[in-house]
Amino acid sequence: MFLRLAASTVMLMLLLAFTSCGGTPHSEQSPHRNLEPWQVQLTLTGGFRGLHREIRVDSEAVDLKITEAPKPEVGRELPVSDKTELAQLLATLPTRDVEALNPHCRDCVSFELRVWSTSGVHTASYDSSTLGGSVHEAIITRLARLGEPEPLDSHPNK
């Protein structure tokens, strides 16, 4: 009886080990998947200034669209290297929706990332207290930097 119970326990442990760690690989991330065509939008809101900025990039277009209330939408050419970097970052993202917001952070900036691609529509919501170390930190940071207003002295018609 004891041997049968021990053998059953060992078999159950092996079965669990193979189904959870081995066997068929199951991953929410696929670093080489092709998502084209894709569109990505990052919305930044909040903070003590009441920021509201949207940054949109489309794999089919060559520009970046930035909307910041109360200003009109601005389009800017996006270098191929930036577009390639965004495509690589998007290809490594998980395909699940994420919401990690801190309800107690009144002056935090909120980041809502929305991705439309061949794998569907996915959203990720963070704020400035929860973004650090997340799987979306790199792409959100990159898009936010791309959406920053250009300094006046960098304008080509100056």
Helices and strands as residue ranges (DSSP letters): H 2-20, E 39-46, E 51-58, E 63-68, E 74-77, H 80-91, E 98-100, E 109-117, E 120-127, H 137-146, G 152-154
